[in-house]
Amino acid sequence: MTRPRTPGGRLAAWAELLRVSAAFSVPGDALAGAAASGARPGGRTLLAAGSSLCLYEAGMALNDWADREEDRAERPHRPLPSGRISPAAALTAAAGLTAAGLGLAAAAGRPALATASALAGTVWLYDLRLAGTPAGPAGMAAARTLDVLLGATATARTGAAARTALPAAALLGAHTYAVTSVSRHETRGGSTRAPLAALATTAATAATVAGLRRGAPTRLPADRREAAAPGPPGPRAARTAARVGLAALYGTTAALPYLHAALNPSPPLTQRAVGGGIRAMIPLQAALSARAGALGGALATLALVPLARLAGKKVSAT
């Protein structure tokens, strides 16, 4: 294949490299972290979301740069082995996006910068050392956990916010661990254990978020505590219905593809299971916001679902 000679072709190659449709699973981390911190989202939350997006896309570019030789043999259609993007350009993009992510975090305050620095280090460590190893799922889970904590520390502007948001961050980290474990088999298939373990993780996570299992208590600000307190129906009932409904949406989005992959661990079904796990992150983030009483944040997160689908269709059509 030859390099594209049109601006549209180059843009499509970069969209494929950066996996733009998957990037819609990122902003919800900041909103979920902000909600779990007990602070109201604002401009610093947007800075955290922007930082997260930059660091996520840095990881996408760095991943293809690190895997360029393997992709040359197994995925020659990818942007680097096909020659549509040079390895130097991908590495430069990874470094530039990392710097941009840290700059946005710095604008949100020192606690956010400290968290973003840890996240950036985890992203580079994963892509250069941990990917493809047994430690890979733990590295990816750590990155997603830190991403939620970035939203908390940026919004509340205090390191203590990380402790408050840790239960929510751990739930997203556990889901990420499960998805990444399944993804290790998406090329060759053959594993029933990974999708079964992911299925069990999904069930436990959905039950915890919905309130069917006892989990760590969520600290709410005063106005949300009032809505959650026993009393007349209204805000409390809406919050409960949103939390349970979104937890169910998360569970069904992830669980059904996992079940199919467990029954038939072929590469196509395993790949669909990975895709289902990635798509399920958005309703999980929304459910975590609703669990913390932030219905506005939950709705804003859920609105990313159709945008992700639209972006995915446009990328696949190019």
N, C-alpha and C positions, 0 to 999 in steps of 0.2 A: 504494500500500500504506500501511497505517496502522501506527502504533507498537504493539508488543505491549503488552497491558494485564495480562499475568500474569507472575509472577516467572519461571516456566519459559520464557516467550517471551523475556524480557530476557536470561536466562542463555544461551539458544540463540543469540541475536544476538551476544553477546560471544564465545561459543565460535567462531562463524563469523568474527568480526572477527579474533580472535587466532590462528585456524587451529590449534586445540589439538592436532589429530592430528599435524601437522608438528612440534610442539614436542618430540615424543619422539625426534626426531633430534638433540637438543641435548645431553642429559646424557652421552652417549658421548664427546663432545669432551673433557670434563674427565677421564674415565677413561682415554682414550687419551693425553692429555697427561701425566697422572700416571704412567702406565706408561712412557712414553717418557722421562720425567725420571729414571727409576731410583729414585724414592722410593716408599715404600709409601703407598697412598691412606689417607685418614683423614678426620677432621672438616673439615679445610681443603679437601679435595677436594669434599666435599658443599657447602661454602660456594661454591666455584668453580662447581659445577653449578647451584646456586641463582642465582648472579649471572648465569650464561650464560642461564638460562631467562628471567630478568627482562629482560635486554637484548634477547633474541630477541623476546619478546612486545612489548616497547617498539617494536621495529622493525616488527612486524606492524601495530600500531595507527597508528604514524606513516605507514606506507606507504599505508594507506587514507585517512588524513587528507590526505596530499599528492596522492593520485590521485582525490579526491572528485569533481572536475569531469569528469574522463575517465570515471570509473565511472558518473556520471549519464547519460552518453550510451551507453556500451558495456556496462556491467554494472549496470543499475538495480536488480537484486535484492540487491546487496551491502548490508550494514547501514547505511552512511551515506547513500547516495542514496535508499534505501527509507524513511528516516526512523526506523528502529528504534533507531539510536544517533546522537546529535548529534555534529557535528564537534568541538565544544568538549569533549565527554566523551572522544572518542578522543584528542585532543591532550593532555588532562589525564592520561589513562591512560599515554600514551607518556612524559610527563615523570616521572610518579610511578614507573613501572616502571624507568626509567633511574636515578632516585635510589636505588631499592631495590637494583638490581643493583650500583651503586657501593658502597653501604653493606655489602652482603654481602662484596664483594671486599675492602673495607677491613678487615673482621674477619679475613680470611685473611692479612693482612700487606701491607706496602708494595709489594713486587714485584707481588703480585696486583692491588692497586689501580692501579698504573701501567699494567699490561696491560689491565685492565678499562676504564680511562679512554680508552686508545687504541681499544679495541673500541667503546665507546659513541660516540666521535667518528666512527668509521668508519660505524657504523649510521646516525647522523643525516645524515652527509654523503651516504651512498648514497641514503637515502629522499628527501632534499630536493634533491639535485643530480645524482647519478650515475645513478639508475634511469632506464631507457629510453634511455640514451646509450651510445655504443661503450665507454665506460669502466665501464659498469655491471658486467659480469662480473668485472673486476679488483677493483672495490670489494667485491663480495660474496665473492670468494675471499679477500681480505684479512681480512674480518670472520671467516670461518670459520677461517682460519689463526690469528688472534689468539685465537679461542675455545679452540683446542687449547692454545696457549701459556698461557692463563689457568689451565687445569688443572695445567700443569707448574709455573708459578711459585707458585701457591697451595699445592701439595702440598710442593714442595721448599723453599719460602720463600727462594728465591735467584734473582737475575736470570740467573745462569749456566744455570739449568734451561731457559730459553728456547732457548739455543743447542743444548742436548742434544736437546730435543724438536722442533727445527725441521724435521728431515727428515720426521717423521710429520705435522707440521702442514702442511708443503708438499704432501704427498700429498692430504690432505683439501682443501686449497686448490685444487689442480689439478682435483680432481673437481667442486668447487663451481663453478669457472670454466666447466667444460664444461656443467654443468646450466643455469647461468644463461644461457649463450650460446644454448642450445636454447630456453629459455623466452622469449627475445625474439621468437620466431616462433610462439608457441603460439596467438595470437589469429587470425592470418591464414594461418599455414602457409607452404608454398612453398619452404622451405630444405632442401636435402639436405646442404649443406656442414656446417652446425652439428651435426646428428646424426652424420655421419660422423667429424667431428673428435672429438666426444664418445665415439664408439665406440673410436677409436684411443687416446684418453686412458684410457678404462676398461681396455682391454687392457694398456696399459703399466703402469698403477697396480696391477692385479691381479697381473701378473707380478712386479713389484717387491716387493709385500707377501708373495707366496708364496715369494720367494727365487729365482725363475727368472731374474731380472735382477739385476745388481749394483747395489745402492743404497748410500746412506750407512750406515755401520755403526751399529747400535743399542747404546747403552751400557746394560748390565744391572747390577742390584745383585748382590752376591756370591752370594746364594742362587739367583738366576735364572741366573747364569753357570754354576754347577755343573750345573743341569738342562740347560743348552744345550751343555755341553762334550761332546766325544766320549767314549764310554764305553758302559756297559750300556744297553740300551733301557729305557724307562720314562717318566720325566718328559720327557726330550728327545724321545722319539717322540711323546708326547702333544702336546707343544708344536708340533712340526712338523706333525702331522696337523691340529691345530686351525687353525694359520696357513694351511695350504694349503686346507683345506676352507672356511674363512671367506672366503678370497680368491676361491675359485671361486663361492661363494654371492653375494658382492658382484658379481663379473663378470657372472654370468647375470642377476641382478636388474636391472642397469643396461643390459647390452648388448642384450638382446632387444628392448626397447622402442625403443632407439636405432636398431637395424637396421630395424625396421618403419617408423619415421618417415623413415629415409633412403630406403627403397624407395617410400614413399607419404607425402610431406610434407604431408598434410592437417592441418587444425587438430586434429581429434580424436586422431589418432595422435601428433602433436607434443605435445599435452597429456599423453597417456599416457607419452610418453618423459620428460617433465619429472617426472611422478609416479614413474616408475621410478627416475629419478636420485635423487630425494629419499629414496625408500624404501631405496635402496642405501647410503645414508650409514651406517645402523646396522650392517650387516654389515662395512662398511669400517672403522668405528671398532673393532668387535670384533676384526677381523683385525689391526689395528694394535696392540691390547692384547696379543693372542696373540703377535705378532711380537716384542714386548718381554718376553715371558715371563710376562705377567700373565693367566693363564687364568681366574682368578676374575673379573677385570674384564671379560674377553671374554664370559664367560657372563652376567654382570650386564647388559652392554650388549645382548646378543642377546635377553635376556628382554623388552626394550622393544618388540620387533617385534609380538607379539600385542596388547600394550596399545595400540600405535599403530593397529593395524587396528580394534580395538574402538572406540577413540575416533572414528576416521574414520566408522565405521558409524553411531554415535550422532549425530554431527553431521549426516551426510547424511540421516538419518531424520527430523530435526526440521524 
